[in-house]
Amino acid sequence: MKSESMIATEKMLDVVKILLDEDQPQSLFNKILEVAKDVLHADAAVLEIDGESPLHFSQPENVSISISAVRLAKNERRAVVWNQLDDDSADLSKSIVQNQLTSIMVSPFRTPDSESGYLYLQRAARVEPFTEEDSQLFDAFVAVCEKFAFTALDRIRDKESLDVLKNVVRKDNIVYSSKAMAELLALADKLAELPLPVVIRGETGCGKEIFAKYIHKHSPRADKPFVAVNCGAIPEHLMESLLFGHAKGSFTGAIENRKGFFEEADGGTIFLDEIGELPMNMQVKLLRVLQEKHITRVGDNREIPINVRVISATHVNLEEAVKEKKFREDLYFRIQVMPLHLPPLRERGQDVVLLAQEFITRYGAEYGRGKYHLSRNAEKALLAYHWPGNVRELENKVQKALVQAVHCVIQPKDLGLEDMQSQAKESPRTLKEAREVVERDVISRALRDSNANLTLAASILGIDRKVLREIMERLGMKKEDFKN
């Protein structure tokens, strides 16, 4: 059978494990009260921290405390116990009797901002009073909790300072520090207030739907529906019915009248993702809806008025599609009043690390994996990688990393970026080294895009083919390495 001291020791170890998982002060301080009540069998607990922004936590919500006990504990600078048998203080004895308590135990509680906080516990009447052993355990408990509180507050303070230094901005689900994203969000804020159609352009996986939702949320239509439609994922024979609805009996299986996506979005916003994938016959029908502001369900002659803002998105070059007669010019001008160009992740600099940390926090909590962080080598590998799949690829890699990482530290191999580790071991320290890194990256992209055709790559880079050859020789690059 375990002794009382063994049980207390085990509980203290459990305390450490529990508190290690909390780094937000609000959550941490509430957790301290919960654990204190459990470990020391208290009926009520109060934690108060003075300073510029005083904090007060209580479980249960309203606890009548003895001010005399708090004052004496601060003077003693240690945990002190008072119970009904103590006659040292008339005020304390009065508090104990009035509040129907057996005993009180209080300890000073220090944080970086204050030396005058306290942690207060009490036991109700007809319960065993706190003992001297309880007092010693309480002292140890408070010492541990103070260190966790110091660390948590320092982390928050450091994070806020780093965010200021790095110009980190968080708007809804969008986090960034790059100039390109700051300019894009400024434009999105302007567009949100206007009833203009918007086309969001960018590579696959760079977050076009997130931006569409941002514009809708900050628009006068925010309290109305936001309906997202992936035009490239709908079978052509179902597209008209899904977009505009159908009447009962209009085709086999149409057993009732059904609204389409446009009716569902009435008063709000419809997001037409991959609009460049729309078949030509549907482009004609969409154009008419946008011009006439009404829809007609399949199998019905009634015109149903709609009031919908259209936000579109595509990774297709619409201008080229218009030239090749794959996209209607009149529809292009109808939806292309104001374009938003989302930069690919590889052009967003430090944003890749910020986004990775956001995904780690989100999925770490969702998977119950605790607090994970990136190693310095992992950060370097993230910055060195080209990210052809953009933010979606990053999210996928972080999810896998949380499964594979050990000791709460994510390494390059956990992200599947071990090849990037060797490339990112040494950051350039001279202008020459930095120039070579940039040259190598830009030329590599041109060679991949041209399938190692030097003439075409030189044209992409805007230099002579001979000059490209000379640079490649200097950098030790071979065109064979870039053939698909």
Secondary structure, 3 states (H helix, E strand, C coil): CCCHHHHHHHHHHHHHHHHHCCCCHHHHHHHHHHHHHHHCCCCEEEEEECCCCCEEEEECCCCCCCHHHHHHHHHHCCCEEEECCCCCCHHHHHHHHHCCEEEEEEEEEEECCEEEEEEEEEEECCCCCCCHHHHHHHHHHHHHHHHHHHHHHHHHHHHHHHHHHCCCEEECCEEECCHHHHHHHHHHHHHHCCCCCEEEECCCCCCHHHHHHHHHHCCCCCCCCEEEEEHHHCCHHHHHHHHHCECCCCCCCCCCCECCHHHHCCCCEEEEECHHHCCHHHHHHHHHHHHHCEECCECCCCCEECCCEEEEEECCCHHHHHHCCCCCHHHHHHHCCEEEECCCHHHCCCHHHHHHHHHHHHHHHHHCCCCCEECHHHHHHHHHCCCCCHHHHHHHHHHHHHHHCECCEECHHHHCCHHHHHHCCCCCCCHHHHHHHHHHHHHHHHHHHCCCCHHHHHHHHCCCHHHHHHHHHHHCCCHHHHCC
